[in-house]
Amino acid sequence: MEGTSWAGSSATLITHRWLSPGQPPSVAVIGFDNLDEAQYSLPSLTTVDPGREEIAETAVRILLERIADKTGEQAPRELFADFSIVERESTGQIG
């Protein structure tokens, strides 16, 4: 089995249609960002959901902490967001 991945789901959708026009797919394709369009494409696109809601909540929380910190001496920190793989047809049976 071969596979390919692109940075965004839009480019991945175009590539997937180009690789397998009207025939069973010969590669597995996965995108990144879990846009709504991914679930409605033909075939539907498997994507990585980067956890946008968690990222947004964390960004707002950190921004409010920085605004409240009158010293301005917060040390840099490294944060990680959970992600999930939303499995759909584009990584199913390879014909």
Residue, then its C-alpha position, 0 to 999 in steps of 0.5 A: m500500500e502506498g500513501t500520501s499526505w499534504a499539509g491541508s485537506s483542500a490540496t489533499l482532496i484535489t490530489h486524491r481525485w487526480l490519483s484515482p479518477g473514477q476507479p478504486p484508489s491505489v493509494a491511501v490519502i490522509g489530510f490535515d485539519n479536518l475541514d468540513e469538506a473532507q467528510y463530503s468529498l467522494p471518497s470522504l477524506t481521512t484527516v488529522d483533527p489538530g484539536r482546534e477548540e483546545i488550541a483556541e481555548t489555550a490561546v485565550r487562557i494564556l493571553l488573559e494570563r499575560i494581560a493580567d501579569k503586570t510584571g511582563e516576566q512570564a517565561p516561554r513555555e511549550l504546550f501540546a494539543d491533543f489530536s485525533i485521526v478521523e478515519r474515512e473512506s480515503t484510507g479504506q480498502i485499496g483496490 
